[in-house]
């Protein structure tokens, strides 16, 4: 076992929040449980020391869980009669999520967080989770039609994808922390970075394309019933 604050503090805090305030039932409770389990597994298993000491791909996997998978499940877990008045506009939500991703992946900031694992790294992880919830809230809870949501998801994928592609294609390691990390097994620093970049790009393509396809299908069905829905989605 390799516990971290994310596993022993964040997960119980979220569990308490959802049990006492959000109160999901049925499938929504299962979504909340899946989100908490994914975070716990990412920060309590052997993935944790791999991420904080040795491999970039392991840390990026943790980031993906916090910024994309867990937030989507947490938002899906919120019952429809809860937080009805909470509205998060699409453009600010997308901007926050993109800024969080890109700023934390700047090499000097990324390395600084890894070298300060007892406070700055935790701040990084919490901001990923908050930005991820903001990203998914307009999709799951927003009043926009399916066409607007499909455009939003497409924009999120197109604007976020360069990060993974850069990591996969740049010909040298860019994170000093992992370049100088001691390794007794596994890929060397450049290969580690390439694996991380390709994995990140493929994961985002799969997740965002799947949800984009869902809302695009809904939009096309709406458009068949109401031909004017396209003009309203573009506004």
C-alpha positions in Angstrom: 0.0 0.0 0.0 1.2 3.5 -0.9 -1.3 6.0 0.6 -1.4 9.6 -0.3 -3.6 12.5 0.8 -5.7 12.1 -2.3 -6.6 8.6 -1.1 -6.9 9.1 2.6 -8.3 12.6 2.7 -9.8 13.6 -0.6 -11.7 10.4 -1.2 -13.3 10.2 2.3 -14.2 13.9 2.0 -15.9 13.4 -1.3 -17.6 10.3 0.0 -19.0 12.2 3.0 -20.1 15.1 0.7 -22.0 12.7 -1.6 -23.5 10.7 1.2 -24.8 13.6 3.2 -25.4 16.4 0.7 -25.7 15.0 -2.9 -27.4 11.7 -1.9 -27.3 9.8 -5.2 -29.3 6.7 -5.6 -29.2 3.7 -8.0 -27.1 4.3 -11.1 -26.0 7.7 -9.8 -24.7 6.2 -6.6 -22.8 3.6 -8.8 -21.2 6.5 -10.8 -20.1 8.2 -7.5 -18.7 5.0 -6.2 -16.8 4.4 -9.5 -15.3 7.9 -9.3 -14.1 7.4 -5.7 -12.7 4.0 -6.5 -10.8 5.3 -9.5 -9.2 8.1 -7.4 -8.5 5.8 -4.5 -6.9 3.2 -6.8 -4.8 5.8 -8.5 -3.3 7.1 -5.3 -3.3 4.1 -2.9 -1.8 1.4 -5.1 1.7 1.0 -6.6 0.8 3.5 -9.2 1.4 6.3 -6.6 5.2 5.7 -6.1 5.7 5.1 -9.8 4.1 8.5 -10.5 5.9 10.5 -7.8 9.3 8.9 -8.2 9.9 7.2 -11.6 7.6 7.4 -14.6 5.8 10.2 -16.4 3.2 7.9 -17.8 2.1 6.9 -14.3 1.7 10.5 -13.3 -0.2 11.4 -16.5 -2.6 8.5 -15.8 -3.3 10.0 -12.3 -3.9 13.4 -13.9 -6.3 11.9 -16.5 -8.3 10.2 -13.7 -8.5 13.5 -11.8 -9.2 15.8 -14.7 -11.5 13.7 -16.9 -12.7 10.3 -15.7 -13.6 11.0 -12.0 -15.1 14.5 -12.6 -17.4 13.1 -15.3 -18.6 10.3 -13.0 -19.1 12.8 -10.1 -21.2 15.1 -12.2 -23.2 12.2 -13.5 -23.9 11.1 -9.9 -25.6 14.4 -9.0 -29.4 13.8 -9.0 -31.4 16.0 -11.4 -33.2 17.7 -8.5 -30.0 18.8 -6.8 -28.1 22.0 -7.5 -30.6 23.1 -10.1 -29.6 26.7 -9.8 -25.9 26.0 -10.4 -25.0 27.1 -13.9 -21.5 26.9 -15.3 -21.2 28.6 -18.8 -19.4 26.5 -21.4 -16.7 28.9 -22.5 -15.4 29.7 -19.0 -15.6 26.0 -18.0 -13.6 25.0 -21.1 -11.1 27.8 -20.6 -10.5 26.9 -17.0 -10.0 23.2 -17.8 -7.6 23.9 -20.7 -5.6 26.5 -18.6 -5.3 24.1 -15.8 -4.1 21.3 -18.0 -1.6 23.4 -19.9 -0.2 25.5 -17.0 0.5 22.5 -14.8 2.3 20.8 -17.7 4.7 23.6 -18.3 8.1 21.9 -17.5 9.2 24.2 -14.7 5.8 24.1 -13.0 5.4 20.4 -13.5 8.9 19.7 -12.0 8.3 22.1 -9.2 5.1 20.3 -8.1 6.9 16.9 -8.2 9.7 18.3 -6.1 7.2 19.6 -3.5 5.0 16.5 -3.1 3.7 17.4 0.4 1.8 20.6 -0.7 2.2 21.8 -4.3 1.5 18.5 -5.9 -1.7 18.2 -3.9 -2.8 21.6 -5.1 -2.2 20.5 -8.6 -4.4 17.4 -8.2 -7.2 19.3 -6.5 -7.3 21.9 -9.3 -7.5 19.1 -11.9 -10.5 17.7 -10.2 -12.2 21.1 -9.8 -11.5 22.0 -13.4 -12.8 18.6 -14.6 -16.1 19.1 -12.7 -16.4 22.5 -14.3 -15.7 21.0 -17.8 -18.4 18.2 -17.5 -21.0 20.2 -15.7 -22.4 22.0 -18.8 -22.6 18.7 -20.6 -24.5 16.8 -18.0 -26.4 19.6 -16.3 -26.4 22.4 -18.9 -29.6 23.5 -20.6 -28.0 23.8 -24.0 -29.2 21.5 -26.8 -27.3 18.5 -28.0 -25.7 20.4 -30.9 -24.1 22.9 -28.7 -22.8 20.2 -26.4 -21.4 18.3 -29.4 -19.5 21.4 -30.5 -18.3 22.0 -27.0 -16.9 18.5 -26.8 -15.3 18.7 -30.2 -13.6 22.0 -29.1 -12.4 20.4 -25.9 -10.7 17.6 -27.8 -9.2 19.7 -30.5 -7.8 22.3 -28.1 -6.5 19.7 -25.6 -5.0 17.2 -28.0 -1.8 19.2 -28.8 -0.5 18.5 -25.3 -0.3 14.7 -25.8 1.0 15.0 -29.3 3.8 17.3 -28.2 4.8 14.9 -25.5 4.8 12.1 -28.0 6.7 13.8 -30.8 9.2 16.1 -29.2 12.7 14.5 -29.6 13.9 15.0 -26.1 12.6 14.6 -22.5 11.3 17.9 -21.2 10.7 17.2 -17.6 13.9 17.2 -15.6 12.4 15.4 -12.6 11.8 12.3 -14.7 14.9 12.6 -16.8 17.0 12.3 -13.7 14.8 9.8 -11.8 16.5 6.6 -10.9 15.2 3.7 -13.0 15.9 0.0 -12.5 13.4 -1.2 -15.0 10.9 0.2 -17.6 11.4 2.7 -20.4 14.1 5.3 -20.5 13.0 9.0 -20.1 12.3 9.7 -23.8 10.4 6.5 -24.3 8.5 7.1 -21.1 7.5 10.6 -22.3 6.4 9.2 -25.7 4.3 6.5 -24.1 2.7 9.1 -21.8 1.9 11.4 -24.7 0.5 8.7 -27.0 -1.6 7.3 -24.1 -2.9 10.7 -23.3 -3.8 11.5 -26.9 -5.5 8.2 -27.4 -7.4 8.4 -24.1 -8.7 11.8 -24.9 -9.6 10.8 -28.4 -11.6 7.8 -27.1 -13.4 9.6 -24.3 -14.2 12.9 -26.1 -15.1 11.2 -29.4 -17.4 8.7 -27.6 -19.3 11.5 -25.8 -19.2 13.7 -28.9 -20.7 11.0 -31.0 -23.5 10.5 -28.4 -24.5 14.2 -28.5 -24.1 14.5 -32.2 -26.5 11.6 -32.7 -28.9 13.3 -30.3 -28.5 16.5 -32.2 -29.2 14.8 -35.6 -32.3 13.3 -34.2 -33.4 16.7 -32.8 -32.7 18.3 -36.2 -34.9 15.8 -38.0 -37.8 16.8 -35.7 -37.0 20.5 -35.7 -34.9 21.8 -38.7 -34.2 25.1 -36.9 -32.3 23.5 -34.0 -29.0 23.9 -35.9 -29.3 27.7 -36.0 -30.1 27.8 -32.3 -27.1 25.5 -31.5 -24.8 27.9 -33.3 -25.9 30.9 -31.3 
